[in-house]
Amino acid sequence: MLLVITLVIAYLLGSINCAIIVCKLANLPDPRTQGSNNPGASNILRTAGKTYALLTFLGDGLKGFIAVFIGLILGVHGMMLSIVGLVAVLGHMYPLFFRFQGGKGVATALGSYFALSFPLGIISLVIWFALAAIFRYASLASLVTCIITPIICLFFQPAYFVGLVLMALIIIWRHRSNIERLRSGNEAKIVFNKPE
């Protein structure tokens, strides 16, 4: 029963879409109608600037962290704890509170990594920022990070491997349009110096 409660909490936390909330509070257009139409930090960076993108990134990451941390408090361990993170990511992608129109789950996944294993979270975050800085494609950085992270987790917490592989697969699935644009050379690059 505690596991079911944890999974429900994880989904509901994931369903709180920070991009939409930040834009609403800042009197900005709904991110689902701007840029790539994706309510996530990368689209907010392109359409609203660094400050709002950072708030979105931190908020979405915090959802994944809190969901897994609650799981720990309630005694969830091993593979099922990583499934809690997966459910938070699914909540972000298909949010109950926003007509199931959510983002691609990367920041929420990163937040869950930190709660699962702090070293894993640090390494994953460094990989993401390094790839984003070098190649300037948020989608590429996200895809590579989510693919590498389950392998890295084998050195820290191998029990999480299956959950993190499933997380990577759904994130890849949500990025399928980005993958097509990367292949065709039409993917938008990250612009760090956009005016606020």
C-alpha positions as CSV (number, residue, x, y, z in Angstrom):
1,M,0.0,0.0,0.0
2,L,2.8,2.4,0.8
3,L,4.3,1.7,-2.6
4,V,1.0,2.6,-4.3
5,I,0.7,5.8,-2.3
6,T,4.3,6.7,-3.2
7,L,3.7,6.1,-6.9
8,V,0.5,8.2,-6.8
9,I,2.4,11.0,-5.1
10,A,5.2,10.8,-7.7
11,Y,2.7,11.1,-10.5
12,L,0.9,14.0,-9.0
13,L,4.2,15.8,-8.3
14,G,5.3,15.1,-11.8
15,S,2.1,16.6,-13.1
16,I,3.0,20.0,-11.7
17,N,4.5,21.6,-14.8
18,C,6.8,24.3,-13.8
19,A,7.2,25.9,-17.2
20,I,3.5,26.6,-17.5
21,I,3.3,27.8,-13.9
22,V,6.4,30.1,-14.2
23,C,5.0,31.6,-17.4
24,K,1.6,32.2,-15.9
25,L,3.1,33.9,-12.8
26,A,5.4,36.0,-15.0
27,N,2.6,36.9,-17.3
28,L,4.3,35.2,-20.2
29,P,2.6,33.3,-23.0
30,D,1.8,29.6,-22.5
31,P,5.0,27.7,-23.5
32,R,2.8,25.1,-25.3
33,T,2.0,27.9,-27.8
34,Q,5.5,29.3,-28.2
35,G,8.7,28.1,-29.8
36,S,8.8,24.3,-29.9
37,N,5.5,24.2,-28.0
38,N,7.2,22.1,-25.4
39,P,6.6,23.1,-21.8
40,G,10.1,22.6,-20.6
41,A,13.3,24.5,-19.6
42,S,14.9,24.5,-23.1
43,N,11.9,26.0,-24.7
44,I,11.6,28.6,-21.9
45,L,15.2,29.5,-22.5
46,R,14.5,30.2,-26.2
47,T,11.3,32.1,-25.6
48,A,11.7,33.8,-22.2
49,G,15.3,33.9,-21.2
50,K,17.8,32.4,-18.7
51,T,16.1,33.4,-15.5
52,Y,12.8,31.8,-16.3
53,A,14.5,28.8,-17.8
54,L,16.5,28.3,-14.6
55,L,13.4,28.5,-12.5
56,T,11.7,25.9,-14.7
57,F,14.7,23.6,-14.7
58,L,15.1,23.7,-10.9
59,G,11.4,23.3,-10.3
60,D,11.0,20.4,-12.6
61,G,14.2,18.8,-11.2
62,L,12.9,19.2,-7.6
63,K,9.7,17.2,-8.5
64,G,11.8,14.2,-9.3
65,F,14.0,14.6,-6.3
66,I,11.1,15.0,-3.9
67,A,9.2,12.1,-5.3
68,V,12.1,9.7,-4.8
69,F,12.9,11.2,-1.4
70,I,9.4,10.6,-0.3
71,G,9.8,7.0,-1.5
72,L,12.9,6.6,0.6
73,I,11.0,8.0,3.7
74,L,8.2,5.5,3.1
75,G,10.6,2.6,2.9
76,V,10.7,2.0,-0.9
77,H,14.1,0.6,-2.0
78,G,15.9,-1.0,-4.9
79,M,14.5,-1.2,-8.3
80,M,11.1,0.1,-7.2
81,L,12.7,3.4,-6.0
82,S,13.9,4.0,-9.5
83,I,10.4,3.2,-10.7
84,V,9.1,6.0,-8.4
85,G,11.4,8.4,-10.4
86,L,10.1,7.0,-13.6
87,V,6.5,7.7,-12.6
88,A,7.4,11.3,-11.7
89,V,8.9,11.6,-15.2
90,L,5.7,10.1,-16.7
91,G,3.7,12.7,-14.7
92,H,5.8,15.4,-16.2
93,M,5.2,14.1,-19.7
94,Y,1.5,13.5,-19.2
95,P,0.4,15.8,-16.5
96,L,-3.0,15.3,-14.9
97,F,-3.3,19.0,-14.2
98,F,-2.5,20.2,-17.8
99,R,-4.6,18.0,-20.0
100,F,-1.8,15.5,-20.3
101,Q,0.3,17.9,-22.4
102,G,3.7,18.0,-20.7
103,G,7.4,18.2,-21.4
104,K,10.0,15.7,-22.2
105,G,11.0,14.8,-18.6
106,V,14.8,15.4,-18.6
107,A,15.0,17.9,-15.7
108,T,12.6,15.6,-13.6
109,A,14.8,12.6,-14.5
110,L,17.9,14.5,-13.4
111,G,16.3,15.4,-10.1
112,S,15.4,11.8,-9.5
113,Y,19.0,10.8,-10.1
114,F,20.2,13.1,-7.3
115,A,17.7,11.4,-4.8
116,L,18.7,7.9,-6.0
117,S,22.4,8.6,-5.7
118,F,24.0,12.0,-5.2
119,P,27.2,11.1,-7.1
120,L,25.0,9.8,-10.0
121,G,23.1,13.1,-10.0
122,I,26.3,15.1,-10.1
123,I,27.9,13.1,-12.9
124,S,24.8,13.2,-15.0
125,L,24.3,16.9,-14.5
126,V,28.0,17.6,-15.5
127,I,27.6,15.4,-18.6
128,W,24.4,17.2,-19.6
129,F,26.0,20.7,-19.2
130,A,29.2,19.7,-20.9
131,L,27.4,18.3,-23.9
132,A,25.1,21.3,-24.1
133,A,28.0,23.7,-23.9
134,I,30.0,21.9,-26.6
135,F,27.3,21.0,-29.1
136,R,24.6,23.6,-28.1
137,Y,21.8,21.1,-28.6
138,A,19.7,20.5,-25.5
139,S,18.1,17.5,-27.0
140,L,21.4,15.8,-27.9
141,A,22.7,16.5,-24.4
142,S,19.5,15.1,-22.9
143,L,19.5,11.9,-25.0
144,V,23.2,11.1,-24.4
145,T,22.9,11.8,-20.7
146,C,19.9,9.6,-20.2
147,I,21.5,6.8,-22.2
148,I,24.8,6.9,-20.3
149,T,23.3,7.3,-16.8
150,P,22.0,3.7,-16.4
151,I,25.5,2.5,-17.3
152,I,27.0,4.8,-14.7
153,C,24.5,3.7,-12.1
154,L,25.9,0.2,-12.3
155,F,29.0,1.6,-10.4
156,F,26.9,3.2,-7.7
157,Q,23.5,1.6,-7.3
158,P,23.0,-1.4,-9.8
159,A,19.6,-2.0,-8.3
160,Y,18.4,1.1,-10.1
161,F,19.5,0.0,-13.6
162,V,16.2,-1.4,-14.9
163,G,14.2,1.7,-13.8
164,L,16.8,4.1,-15.3
165,V,16.8,2.1,-18.6
166,L,13.0,2.4,-18.8
167,M,13.3,6.1,-18.0
168,A,15.8,6.5,-20.8
169,L,13.6,4.7,-23.3
170,I,10.6,6.9,-22.6
171,I,12.7,10.0,-22.8
172,I,14.1,8.8,-26.2
173,W,10.6,8.2,-27.3
174,R,9.5,11.7,-26.3
175,H,12.5,13.1,-28.2
176,R,11.7,11.3,-31.5
177,S,10.9,14.6,-33.3
178,N,14.1,16.1,-32.0
179,I,16.0,13.1,-33.3
180,E,14.6,13.6,-36.7
181,R,15.5,17.3,-36.6
182,L,19.1,16.4,-35.5
183,R,19.4,14.0,-38.4
184,S,18.2,16.6,-40.9
185,G,20.2,19.4,-39.3
186,N,17.1,21.5,-38.4
187,E,17.3,21.2,-34.6
188,A,17.4,24.6,-32.9
189,K,20.5,25.3,-30.9
190,I,20.6,26.6,-27.3
191,V,21.0,30.4,-27.2
192,F,22.4,31.4,-23.8
193,N,22.5,35.2,-24.4
194,K,18.8,35.8,-25.2
195,P,17.6,39.0,-23.6
196,E,15.3,38.6,-20.6
